[in-house]
């Protein structure tokens, strides 16, 4: 998950990558529609019925700094 742009990679249930390049999409409604279209195309091309979408943070997004105040 990123602030403005995301990259998606498609793999099948065996862990085999299905795309030559990552699917890039923006953090907007139209960006997520673009991702959905990309997923549907991959489903048709590889004759897949089910989709599982997972997201992970990158960089420092997971880090929460707690400061103690005296």
mmJSON file of the N, C-alpha and C atoms, coordinates in Angstrom:
{"data_MODEL":{"atom_site":{
"group_PDB":["ATOM","ATOM","ATOM","ATOM","ATOM","ATOM","ATOM","ATOM","ATOM","ATOM","ATOM","ATOM","ATOM","ATOM","ATOM","ATOM","ATOM","ATOM","ATOM","ATOM","ATOM","ATOM","ATOM","ATOM","ATOM","ATOM","ATOM","ATOM","ATOM","ATOM","ATOM","ATOM","ATOM","ATOM","ATOM","ATOM","ATOM","ATOM","ATOM","ATOM","ATOM","ATOM","ATOM","ATOM","ATOM","ATOM","ATOM","ATOM","ATOM","ATOM","ATOM","ATOM","ATOM","ATOM","ATOM","ATOM","ATOM","ATOM","ATOM","ATOM","ATOM","ATOM","ATOM","ATOM","ATOM","ATOM","ATOM","ATOM","ATOM","ATOM","ATOM","ATOM","ATOM","ATOM","ATOM","ATOM","ATOM","ATOM","ATOM","ATOM","ATOM","ATOM","ATOM","ATOM","ATOM","ATOM","ATOM","ATOM","ATOM","ATOM","ATOM","ATOM","ATOM","ATOM","ATOM","ATOM","ATOM","ATOM","ATOM","ATOM","ATOM","ATOM","ATOM","ATOM","ATOM","ATOM","ATOM","ATOM","ATOM","ATOM","ATOM","ATOM","ATOM","ATOM","ATOM","ATOM","ATOM","ATOM","ATOM","ATOM","ATOM","ATOM","ATOM","ATOM","ATOM","ATOM","ATOM","ATOM","ATOM","ATOM","ATOM","ATOM","ATOM","ATOM","ATOM","ATOM","ATOM","ATOM","ATOM","ATOM","ATOM","ATOM","ATOM","ATOM","ATOM","ATOM","ATOM","ATOM","ATOM","ATOM","ATOM","ATOM","ATOM","ATOM","ATOM","ATOM","ATOM","ATOM","ATOM","ATOM","ATOM","ATOM","ATOM","ATOM","ATOM","ATOM","ATOM","ATOM","ATOM","ATOM","ATOM","ATOM","ATOM","ATOM","ATOM","ATOM","ATOM","ATOM","ATOM","ATOM","ATOM","ATOM","ATOM","ATOM","ATOM","ATOM","ATOM","ATOM","ATOM","ATOM","ATOM","ATOM","ATOM","ATOM","ATOM","ATOM","ATOM","ATOM","ATOM","ATOM","ATOM","ATOM","ATOM","ATOM","ATOM","ATOM","ATOM","ATOM","ATOM","ATOM"],
"id":[1,2,3,4,5,6,7,8,9,10,11,12,13,14,15,16,17,18,19,20,21,22,23,24,25,26,27,28,29,30,31,32,33,34,35,36,37,38,39,40,41,42,43,44,45,46,47,48,49,50,51,52,53,54,55,56,57,58,59,60,61,62,63,64,65,66,67,68,69,70,71,72,73,74,75,76,77,78,79,80,81,82,83,84,85,86,87,88,89,90,91,92,93,94,95,96,97,98,99,100,101,102,103,104,105,106,107,108,109,110,111,112,113,114,115,116,117,118,119,120,121,122,123,124,125,126,127,128,129,130,131,132,133,134,135,136,137,138,139,140,141,142,143,144,145,146,147,148,149,150,151,152,153,154,155,156,157,158,159,160,161,162,163,164,165,166,167,168,169,170,171,172,173,174,175,176,177,178,179,180,181,182,183,184,185,186,187,188,189,190,191,192,193,194,195,196,197,198,199,200,201,202,203,204,205,206,207,208,209,210],
"type_symbol":["N","C","C","N","C","C","N","C","C","N","C","C","N","C","C","N","C","C","N","C","C","N","C","C","N","C","C","N","C","C","N","C","C","N","C","C","N","C","C","N","C","C","N","C","C","N","C","C","N","C","C","N","C","C","N","C","C","N","C","C","N","C","C","N","C","C","N","C","C","N","C","C","N","C","C","N","C","C","N","C","C","N","C","C","N","C","C","N","C","C","N","C","C","N","C","C","N","C","C","N","C","C","N","C","C","N","C","C","N","C","C","N","C","C","N","C","C","N","C","C","N","C","C","N","C","C","N","C","C","N","C","C","N","C","C","N","C","C","N","C","C","N","C","C","N","C","C","N","C","C","N","C","C","N","C","C","N","C","C","N","C","C","N","C","C","N","C","C","N","C","C","N","C","C","N","C","C","N","C","C","N","C","C","N","C","C","N","C","C","N","C","C","N","C","C","N","C","C","N","C","C","N","C","C","N","C","C","N","C","C"],
"label_atom_id":["N","CA","C","N","CA","C","N","CA","C","N","CA","C","N","CA","C","N","CA","C","N","CA","C","N","CA","C","N","CA","C","N","CA","C","N","CA","C","N","CA","C","N","CA","C","N","CA","C","N","CA","C","N","CA","C","N","CA","C","N","CA","C","N","CA","C","N","CA","C","N","CA","C","N","CA","C","N","CA","C","N","CA","C","N","CA","C","N","CA","C","N","CA","C","N","CA","C","N","CA","C","N","CA","C","N","CA","C","N","CA","C","N","CA","C","N","CA","C","N","CA","C","N","CA","C","N","CA","C","N","CA","C","N","CA","C","N","CA","C","N","CA","C","N","CA","C","N","CA","C","N","CA","C","N","CA","C","N","CA","C","N","CA","C","N","CA","C","N","CA","C","N","CA","C","N","CA","C","N","CA","C","N","CA","C","N","CA","C","N","CA","C","N","CA","C","N","CA","C","N","CA","C","N","CA","C","N","CA","C","N","CA","C","N","CA","C","N","CA","C","N","CA","C","N","CA","C","N","CA","C","N","CA","C","N","CA","C","N","CA","C","N","CA","C"],
"label_alt_id":[null,null,null,null,null,null,null,null,null,null,null,null,null,null,null,null,null,null,null,null,null,null,null,null,null,null,null,null,null,null,null,null,null,null,null,null,null,null,null,null,null,null,null,null,null,null,null,null,null,null,null,null,null,null,null,null,null,null,null,null,null,null,null,null,null,null,null,null,null,null,null,null,null,null,null,null,null,null,null,null,null,null,null,null,null,null,null,null,null,null,null,null,null,null,null,null,null,null,null,null,null,null,null,null,null,null,null,null,null,null,null,null,null,null,null,null,null,null,null,null,null,null,null,null,null,null,null,null,null,null,null,null,null,null,null,null,null,null,null,null,null,null,null,null,null,null,null,null,null,null,null,null,null,null,null,null,null,null,null,null,null,null,null,null,null,null,null,null,null,null,null,null,null,null,null,null,null,null,null,null,null,null,null,null,null,null,null,null,null,null,null,null,null,null,null,null,null,null,null,null,null,null,null,null,null,null,null,null,null,null],
"label_comp_id":["UNK","UNK","UNK","UNK","UNK","UNK","UNK","UNK","UNK","UNK","UNK","UNK","UNK","UNK","UNK","UNK","UNK","UNK","UNK","UNK","UNK","UNK","UNK","UNK","UNK","UNK","UNK","UNK","UNK","UNK","UNK","UNK","UNK","UNK","UNK","UNK","UNK","UNK","UNK","UNK","UNK","UNK","UNK","UNK","UNK","UNK","UNK","UNK","UNK","UNK","UNK","UNK","UNK","UNK","UNK","UNK","UNK","UNK","UNK","UNK","UNK","UNK","UNK","UNK","UNK","UNK","UNK","UNK","UNK","UNK","UNK","UNK","UNK","UNK","UNK","UNK","UNK","UNK","UNK","UNK","UNK","UNK","UNK","UNK","UNK","UNK","UNK","UNK","UNK","UNK","UNK","UNK","UNK","UNK","UNK","UNK","UNK","UNK","UNK","UNK","UNK","UNK","UNK","UNK","UNK","UNK","UNK","UNK","UNK","UNK","UNK","UNK","UNK","UNK","UNK","UNK","UNK","UNK","UNK","UNK","UNK","UNK","UNK","UNK","UNK","UNK","UNK","UNK","UNK","UNK","UNK","UNK","UNK","UNK","UNK","UNK","UNK","UNK","UNK","UNK","UNK","UNK","UNK","UNK","UNK","UNK","UNK","UNK","UNK","UNK","UNK","UNK","UNK","UNK","UNK","UNK","UNK","UNK","UNK","UNK","UNK","UNK","UNK","UNK","UNK","UNK","UNK","UNK","UNK","UNK","UNK","UNK","UNK","UNK","UNK","UNK","UNK","UNK","UNK","UNK","UNK","UNK","UNK","UNK","UNK","UNK","UNK","UNK","UNK","UNK","UNK","UNK","UNK","UNK","UNK","UNK","UNK","UNK","UNK","UNK","UNK","UNK","UNK","UNK","UNK","UNK","UNK","UNK","UNK","UNK"],
"label_asym_id":["A","A","A","A","A","A","A","A","A","A","A","A","A","A","A","A","A","A","A","A","A","A","A","A","A","A","A","A","A","A","A","A","A","A","A","A","A","A","A","A","A","A","A","A","A","A","A","A","A","A","A","A","A","A","A","A","A","A","A","A","A","A","A","A","A","A","A","A","A","A","A","A","A","A","A","A","A","A","A","A","A","A","A","A","A","A","A","A","A","A","A","A","A","A","A","A","A","A","A","A","A","A","A","A","A","A","A","A","A","A","A","A","A","A","A","A","A","A","A","A","A","A","A","A","A","A","A","A","A","A","A","A","A","A","A","A","A","A","A","A","A","A","A","A","A","A","A","A","A","A","A","A","A","A","A","A","A","A","A","A","A","A","A","A","A","A","A","A","A","A","A","A","A","A","A","A","A","A","A","A","A","A","A","A","A","A","A","A","A","A","A","A","A","A","A","A","A","A","A","A","A","A","A","A","A","A","A","A","A","A"],
"label_entity_id":["1","1","1","1","1","1","1","1","1","1","1","1","1","1","1","1","1","1","1","1","1","1","1","1","1","1","1","1","1","1","1","1","1","1","1","1","1","1","1","1","1","1","1","1","1","1","1","1","1","1","1","1","1","1","1","1","1","1","1","1","1","1","1","1","1","1","1","1","1","1","1","1","1","1","1","1","1","1","1","1","1","1","1","1","1","1","1","1","1","1","1","1","1","1","1","1","1","1","1","1","1","1","1","1","1","1","1","1","1","1","1","1","1","1","1","1","1","1","1","1","1","1","1","1","1","1","1","1","1","1","1","1","1","1","1","1","1","1","1","1","1","1","1","1","1","1","1","1","1","1","1","1","1","1","1","1","1","1","1","1","1","1","1","1","1","1","1","1","1","1","1","1","1","1","1","1","1","1","1","1","1","1","1","1","1","1","1","1","1","1","1","1","1","1","1","1","1","1","1","1","1","1","1","1","1","1","1","1","1","1"],
"label_seq_id":[1,1,1,2,2,2,3,3,3,4,4,4,5,5,5,6,6,6,7,7,7,8,8,8,9,9,9,10,10,10,11,11,11,12,12,12,13,13,13,14,14,14,15,15,15,16,16,16,17,17,17,18,18,18,19,19,19,20,20,20,21,21,21,22,22,22,23,23,23,24,24,24,25,25,25,26,26,26,27,27,27,28,28,28,29,29,29,30,30,30,31,31,31,32,32,32,33,33,33,34,34,34,35,35,35,36,36,36,37,37,37,38,38,38,39,39,39,40,40,40,41,41,41,42,42,42,43,43,43,44,44,44,45,45,45,46,46,46,47,47,47,48,48,48,49,49,49,50,50,50,51,51,51,52,52,52,53,53,53,54,54,54,55,55,55,56,56,56,57,57,57,58,58,58,59,59,59,60,60,60,61,61,61,62,62,62,63,63,63,64,64,64,65,65,65,66,66,66,67,67,67,68,68,68,69,69,69,70,70,70],
"pdbx_PDB_ins_code":[null,null,null,null,null,null,null,null,null,null,null,null,null,null,null,null,null,null,null,null,null,null,null,null,null,null,null,null,null,null,null,null,null,null,null,null,null,null,null,null,null,null,null,null,null,null,null,null,null,null,null,null,null,null,null,null,null,null,null,null,null,null,null,null,null,null,null,null,null,null,null,null,null,null,null,null,null,null,null,null,null,null,null,null,null,null,null,null,null,null,null,null,null,null,null,null,null,null,null,null,null,null,null,null,null,null,null,null,null,null,null,null,null,null,null,null,null,null,null,null,null,null,null,null,null,null,null,null,null,null,null,null,null,null,null,null,null,null,null,null,null,null,null,null,null,null,null,null,null,null,null,null,null,null,null,null,null,null,null,null,null,null,null,null,null,null,null,null,null,null,null,null,null,null,null,null,null,null,null,null,null,null,null,null,null,null,null,null,null,null,null,null,null,null,null,null,null,null,null,null,null,null,null,null,null,null,null,null,null,null],
"Cartn_x":[0.845,0.0,0.892,0.541,1.328,0.401,0.985,0.183,-0.526,0.192,-0.406,-0.435,0.582,0.656,0.875,0.278,0.408,0.954,1.557,2.027,1.442,0.849,0.256,0.975,1.166,1.763,0.816,0.628,-0.3,0.48,0.104,0.67,-0.481,-0.255,-1.302,-1.132,-1.973,-1.952,-0.674,0.117,1.406,2.561,2.256,3.284,3.971,3.433,4.011,3.497,4.42,4.064,3.353,2.227,1.402,1.575,2.304,2.481,3.964,4.256,5.642,6.078,5.117,5.397,4.315,4.623,3.628,2.517,1.326,0.206,0.28,0.493,0.593,-0.757,-1.181,-2.452,-2.409,-3.209,-3.202,-4.159,-3.994,-4.804,-6.081,-6.85,-8.094,-9.136,-10.369,-11.43,-11.119,-10.716,-10.405,-9.176,-8.24,-7.076,-7.467,-8.378,-8.816,-9.668,-10.389,-11.117,-10.128,-9.025,-7.969,-7.407,-7.165,-6.691,-7.698,-8.966,-9.998,-10.022,-9.908,-9.864,-8.661,-7.523,-6.32,-6.507,-7.145,-7.414,-8.339,-9.398,-10.355,-9.68,-8.789,-8.063,-7.192,-6.515,-5.676,-6.518,-7.686,-8.572,-8.955,-9.314,-9.693,-8.513,-7.362,-6.185,-5.706,-5.862,-5.346,-6.456,-7.688,-8.85,-8.958,-8.944,-9.018,-10.38,-10.958,-12.264,-12.172,-11.293,-11.226,-10.055,-10.229,-9.19,-9.037,-7.814,-7.508,-6.582,-6.966,-6.145,-5.533,-4.236,-3.532,-2.744,-2.622,-1.864,-0.863,0.264,1.254,1.853,2.178,2.812,4.282,4.851,6.273,6.929,8.205,8.929,8.614,8.413,8.232,6.769,5.819,4.405,3.94,4.561,4.15,4.648,5.667,6.342,5.558,5.282,4.621,5.58,5.889,6.828,6.05,6.377,5.755,6.788,6.44,7.345,6.789,7.645,7.208,7.437,6.49,6.593,6.608,7.498,7.601,7.065],
"Cartn_y":[-1.162,0.0,1.227,2.157,3.374,4.579,5.733,6.944,7.313,7.297,7.758,6.716,5.893,4.879,3.514,2.519,1.141,0.275,-0.825,-1.816,-3.158,-3.857,-5.163,-6.208,-7.365,-8.483,-9.66,-10.381,-11.512,-12.82,-13.691,-15.038,-16.035,-17.241,-18.251,-18.992,-19.988,-20.695,-21.489,-21.662,-22.347,-21.367,-20.063,-19.05,-18.639,-19.054,-18.692,-17.317,-16.429,-15.057,-15.088,-14.386,-14.397,-13.17,-12.174,-10.95,-10.68,-10.083,-9.727,-8.508,-7.598,-6.382,-6.203,-5.454,-5.152,-4.302,-4.43,-3.593,-2.344,-1.198,0.055,0.759,1.281,1.994,3.046,4.086,5.207,4.953,5.722,5.598,6.437,6.113,6.795,5.75,6.176,5.26,4.695,5.553,5.073,4.158,4.415,3.541,2.139,2.043,0.729,0.035,0.81,0.223,-0.337,0.359,-0.117,-1.441,-1.528,-2.779,-3.898,-3.613,-4.633,-5.116,-4.207,-4.604,-5.503,-5.159,-5.984,-7.379,-7.456,-8.76,-9.585,-8.971,-9.687,-10.207,-9.407,-9.845,-11.063,-11.016,-12.149,-13.396,-13.217,-14.347,-15.012,-14.215,-14.77,-15.442,-14.788,-15.318,-16.637,-16.803,-17.994,-18.926,-18.629,-19.463,-19.671,-18.558,-18.591,-18.075,-18.712,-18.31,-17.427,-17.769,-17.087,-16.116,-15.086,-14.073,-13.817,-13.77,-13.347,-12.143,-11.04,-9.83,-9.612,-9.5,-9.222,-7.937,-7.201,-5.951,-5.942,-5.357,-5.206,-3.813,-3.307,-1.993,-2.137,-1.074,-1.065,0.107,0.067,1.164,1.301,2.519,2.821,2.903,2.591,2.782,1.98,0.858,0.014,0.548,1.417,1.844,2.946,2.727,3.746,4.107,5.366,5.804,6.3,5.778,6.195,6.991,8.199,9.019,9.148,9.023,9.243,10.699,11.257,12.669,12.749,13.544,13.69,15.011],
"Cartn_z":[0.0,0.0,0.0,-0.793,-0.908,-0.856,-0.85,-0.717,-2.014,-3.129,-4.377,-5.482,-5.577,-6.642,-6.026,-6.639,-6.17,-7.296,-6.923,-7.89,-7.478,-8.432,-8.158,-9.007,-8.438,-9.149,-9.033,-10.102,-10.113,-10.102,-9.188,-9.132,-9.007,-9.5,-9.359,-8.04,-7.807,-6.526,-6.304,-7.338,-7.2,-6.995,-7.013,-6.834,-8.117,-9.262,-10.557,-10.964,-11.306,-11.704,-13.051,-13.15,-14.355,-15.235,-14.771,-15.546,-15.781,-16.922,-17.227,-16.423,-16.189,-15.419,-14.373,-13.36,-12.335,-12.936,-12.395,-12.789,-11.921,-12.533,-11.797,-11.832,-10.677,-10.63,-9.537,-9.732,-8.794,-7.629,-6.601,-5.395,-5.553,-6.59,-6.893,-7.277,-7.394,-7.815,-9.201,-10.123,-11.473,-11.469,-10.57,-10.441,-10.012,-9.043,-8.594,-9.654,-10.466,-11.594,-12.613,-12.811,-13.708,-13.189,-11.89,-11.297,-11.54,-11.321,-11.52,-12.975,-13.921,-15.331,-15.602,-15.017,-15.181,-14.608,-13.454,-12.832,-13.718,-14.232,-15.092,-16.363,-16.954,-18.15,-17.836,-16.69,-16.295,-16.031,-15.42,-15.188,-16.508,-17.491,-18.79,-19.476,-19.468,-20.154,-19.559,-18.238,-17.559,-17.074,-17.496,-17.145,-15.631,-14.906,-13.443,-12.994,-11.975,-11.46,-10.229,-9.327,-8.036,-7.976,-7.16,-6.974,-5.478,-5.032,-3.669,-3.796,-3.185,-3.235,-1.862,-1.825,-0.576,-0.728,0.347,0.314,1.459,1.197,2.252,2.197,3.339,3.385,3.038,2.548,2.216,2.921,2.972,3.591,5.072,5.498,6.912,7.321,6.44,6.743,7.963,8.222,9.336,10.674,10.636,11.852,12.557,13.813,14.634,15.754,15.853,16.879,18.077,19.223,20.477,21.284,21.603,22.393,23.807,24.767,26.147,26.496,27.175,27.574,29.086,29.606,31.058,31.523],
"occupancy":[1.0,1.0,1.0,1.0,1.0,1.0,1.0,1.0,1.0,1.0,1.0,1.0,1.0,1.0,1.0,1.0,1.0,1.0,1.0,1.0,1.0,1.0,1.0,1.0,1.0,1.0,1.0,1.0,1.0,1.0,1.0,1.0,1.0,1.0,1.0,1.0,1.0,1.0,1.0,1.0,1.0,1.0,1.0,1.0,1.0,1.0,1.0,1.0,1.0,1.0,1.0,1.0,1.0,1.0,1.0,1.0,1.0,1.0,1.0,1.0,1.0,1.0,1.0,1.0,1.0,1.0,1.0,1.0,1.0,1.0,1.0,1.0,1.0,1.0,1.0,1.0,1.0,1.0,1.0,1.0,1.0,1.0,1.0,1.0,1.0,1.0,1.0,1.0,1.0,1.0,1.0,1.0,1.0,1.0,1.0,1.0,1.0,1.0,1.0,1.0,1.0,1.0,1.0,1.0,1.0,1.0,1.0,1.0,1.0,1.0,1.0,1.0,1.0,1.0,1.0,1.0,1.0,1.0,1.0,1.0,1.0,1.0,1.0,1.0,1.0,1.0,1.0,1.0,1.0,1.0,1.0,1.0,1.0,1.0,1.0,1.0,1.0,1.0,1.0,1.0,1.0,1.0,1.0,1.0,1.0,1.0,1.0,1.0,1.0,1.0,1.0,1.0,1.0,1.0,1.0,1.0,1.0,1.0,1.0,1.0,1.0,1.0,1.0,1.0,1.0,1.0,1.0,1.0,1.0,1.0,1.0,1.0,1.0,1.0,1.0,1.0,1.0,1.0,1.0,1.0,1.0,1.0,1.0,1.0,1.0,1.0,1.0,1.0,1.0,1.0,1.0,1.0,1.0,1.0,1.0,1.0,1.0,1.0,1.0,1.0,1.0,1.0,1.0,1.0,1.0,1.0,1.0,1.0,1.0,1.0],
"B_iso_or_equiv":[0.0,0.0,0.0,0.0,0.0,0.0,0.0,0.0,0.0,0.0,0.0,0.0,0.0,0.0,0.0,0.0,0.0,0.0,0.0,0.0,0.0,0.0,0.0,0.0,0.0,0.0,0.0,0.0,0.0,0.0,0.0,0.0,0.0,0.0,0.0,0.0,0.0,0.0,0.0,0.0,0.0,0.0,0.0,0.0,0.0,0.0,0.0,0.0,0.0,0.0,0.0,0.0,0.0,0.0,0.0,0.0,0.0,0.0,0.0,0.0,0.0,0.0,0.0,0.0,0.0,0.0,0.0,0.0,0.0,0.0,0.0,0.0,0.0,0.0,0.0,0.0,0.0,0.0,0.0,0.0,0.0,0.0,0.0,0.0,0.0,0.0,0.0,0.0,0.0,0.0,0.0,0.0,0.0,0.0,0.0,0.0,0.0,0.0,0.0,0.0,0.0,0.0,0.0,0.0,0.0,0.0,0.0,0.0,0.0,0.0,0.0,0.0,0.0,0.0,0.0,0.0,0.0,0.0,0.0,0.0,0.0,0.0,0.0,0.0,0.0,0.0,0.0,0.0,0.0,0.0,0.0,0.0,0.0,0.0,0.0,0.0,0.0,0.0,0.0,0.0,0.0,0.0,0.0,0.0,0.0,0.0,0.0,0.0,0.0,0.0,0.0,0.0,0.0,0.0,0.0,0.0,0.0,0.0,0.0,0.0,0.0,0.0,0.0,0.0,0.0,0.0,0.0,0.0,0.0,0.0,0.0,0.0,0.0,0.0,0.0,0.0,0.0,0.0,0.0,0.0,0.0,0.0,0.0,0.0,0.0,0.0,0.0,0.0,0.0,0.0,0.0,0.0,0.0,0.0,0.0,0.0,0.0,0.0,0.0,0.0,0.0,0.0,0.0,0.0,0.0,0.0,0.0,0.0,0.0,0.0],
"pdbx_formal_charge":[null,null,null,null,null,null,null,null,null,null,null,null,null,null,null,null,null,null,null,null,null,null,null,null,null,null,null,null,null,null,null,null,null,null,null,null,null,null,null,null,null,null,null,null,null,null,null,null,null,null,null,null,null,null,null,null,null,null,null,null,null,null,null,null,null,null,null,null,null,null,null,null,null,null,null,null,null,null,null,null,null,null,null,null,null,null,null,null,null,null,null,null,null,null,null,null,null,null,null,null,null,null,null,null,null,null,null,null,null,null,null,null,null,null,null,null,null,null,null,null,null,null,null,null,null,null,null,null,null,null,null,null,null,null,null,null,null,null,null,null,null,null,null,null,null,null,null,null,null,null,null,null,null,null,null,null,null,null,null,null,null,null,null,null,null,null,null,null,null,null,null,null,null,null,null,null,null,null,null,null,null,null,null,null,null,null,null,null,null,null,null,null,null,null,null,null,null,null,null,null,null,null,null,null,null,null,null,null,null,null],
"auth_seq_id":[1,1,1,2,2,2,3,3,3,4,4,4,5,5,5,6,6,6,7,7,7,8,8,8,9,9,9,10,10,10,11,11,11,12,12,12,13,13,13,14,14,14,15,15,15,16,16,16,17,17,17,18,18,18,19,19,19,20,20,20,21,21,21,22,22,22,23,23,23,24,24,24,25,25,25,26,26,26,27,27,27,28,28,28,29,29,29,30,30,30,31,31,31,32,32,32,33,33,33,34,34,34,35,35,35,36,36,36,37,37,37,38,38,38,39,39,39,40,40,40,41,41,41,42,42,42,43,43,43,44,44,44,45,45,45,46,46,46,47,47,47,48,48,48,49,49,49,50,50,50,51,51,51,52,52,52,53,53,53,54,54,54,55,55,55,56,56,56,57,57,57,58,58,58,59,59,59,60,60,60,61,61,61,62,62,62,63,63,63,64,64,64,65,65,65,66,66,66,67,67,67,68,68,68,69,69,69,70,70,70],
"auth_comp_id":["UNK","UNK","UNK","UNK","UNK","UNK","UNK","UNK","UNK","UNK","UNK","UNK","UNK","UNK","UNK","UNK","UNK","UNK","UNK","UNK","UNK","UNK","UNK","UNK","UNK","UNK","UNK","UNK","UNK","UNK","UNK","UNK","UNK","UNK","UNK","UNK","UNK","UNK","UNK","UNK","UNK","UNK","UNK","UNK","UNK","UNK","UNK","UNK","UNK","UNK","UNK","UNK","UNK","UNK","UNK","UNK","UNK","UNK","UNK","UNK","UNK","UNK","UNK","UNK","UNK","UNK","UNK","UNK","UNK","UNK","UNK","UNK","UNK","UNK","UNK","UNK","UNK","UNK","UNK","UNK","UNK","UNK","UNK","UNK","UNK","UNK","UNK","UNK","UNK","UNK","UNK","UNK","UNK","UNK","UNK","UNK","UNK","UNK","UNK","UNK","UNK","UNK","UNK","UNK","UNK","UNK","UNK","UNK","UNK","UNK","UNK","UNK","UNK","UNK","UNK","UNK","UNK","UNK","UNK","UNK","UNK","UNK","UNK","UNK","UNK","UNK","UNK","UNK","UNK","UNK","UNK","UNK","UNK","UNK","UNK","UNK","UNK","UNK","UNK","UNK","UNK","UNK","UNK","UNK","UNK","UNK","UNK","UNK","UNK","UNK","UNK","UNK","UNK","UNK","UNK","UNK","UNK","UNK","UNK","UNK","UNK","UNK","UNK","UNK","UNK","UNK","UNK","UNK","UNK","UNK","UNK","UNK","UNK","UNK","UNK","UNK","UNK","UNK","UNK","UNK","UNK","UNK","UNK","UNK","UNK","UNK","UNK","UNK","UNK","UNK","UNK","UNK","UNK","UNK","UNK","UNK","UNK","UNK","UNK","UNK","UNK","UNK","UNK","UNK","UNK","UNK","UNK","UNK","UNK","UNK"],
"auth_asym_id":["A","A","A","A","A","A","A","A","A","A","A","A","A","A","A","A","A","A","A","A","A","A","A","A","A","A","A","A","A","A","A","A","A","A","A","A","A","A","A","A","A","A","A","A","A","A","A","A","A","A","A","A","A","A","A","A","A","A","A","A","A","A","A","A","A","A","A","A","A","A","A","A","A","A","A","A","A","A","A","A","A","A","A","A","A","A","A","A","A","A","A","A","A","A","A","A","A","A","A","A","A","A","A","A","A","A","A","A","A","A","A","A","A","A","A","A","A","A","A","A","A","A","A","A","A","A","A","A","A","A","A","A","A","A","A","A","A","A","A","A","A","A","A","A","A","A","A","A","A","A","A","A","A","A","A","A","A","A","A","A","A","A","A","A","A","A","A","A","A","A","A","A","A","A","A","A","A","A","A","A","A","A","A","A","A","A","A","A","A","A","A","A","A","A","A","A","A","A","A","A","A","A","A","A","A","A","A","A","A","A"],
"auth_atom_id":["N","CA","C","N","CA","C","N","CA","C","N","CA","C","N","CA","C","N","CA","C","N","CA","C","N","CA","C","N","CA","C","N","CA","C","N","CA","C","N","CA","C","N","CA","C","N","CA","C","N","CA","C","N","CA","C","N","CA","C","N","CA","C","N","CA","C","N","CA","C","N","CA","C","N","CA","C","N","CA","C","N","CA","C","N","CA","C","N","CA","C","N","CA","C","N","CA","C","N","CA","C","N","CA","C","N","CA","C","N","CA","C","N","CA","C","N","CA","C","N","CA","C","N","CA","C","N","CA","C","N","CA","C","N","CA","C","N","CA","C","N","CA","C","N","CA","C","N","CA","C","N","CA","C","N","CA","C","N","CA","C","N","CA","C","N","CA","C","N","CA","C","N","CA","C","N","CA","C","N","CA","C","N","CA","C","N","CA","C","N","CA","C","N","CA","C","N","CA","C","N","CA","C","N","CA","C","N","CA","C","N","CA","C","N","CA","C","N","CA","C","N","CA","C","N","CA","C","N","CA","C","N","CA","C","N","CA","C","N","CA","C","N","CA","C"],
"pdbx_PDB_model_num":[1,1,1,1,1,1,1,1,1,1,1,1,1,1,1,1,1,1,1,1,1,1,1,1,1,1,1,1,1,1,1,1,1,1,1,1,1,1,1,1,1,1,1,1,1,1,1,1,1,1,1,1,1,1,1,1,1,1,1,1,1,1,1,1,1,1,1,1,1,1,1,1,1,1,1,1,1,1,1,1,1,1,1,1,1,1,1,1,1,1,1,1,1,1,1,1,1,1,1,1,1,1,1,1,1,1,1,1,1,1,1,1,1,1,1,1,1,1,1,1,1,1,1,1,1,1,1,1,1,1,1,1,1,1,1,1,1,1,1,1,1,1,1,1,1,1,1,1,1,1,1,1,1,1,1,1,1,1,1,1,1,1,1,1,1,1,1,1,1,1,1,1,1,1,1,1,1,1,1,1,1,1,1,1,1,1,1,1,1,1,1,1,1,1,1,1,1,1,1,1,1,1,1,1,1,1,1,1,1,1]
}}}
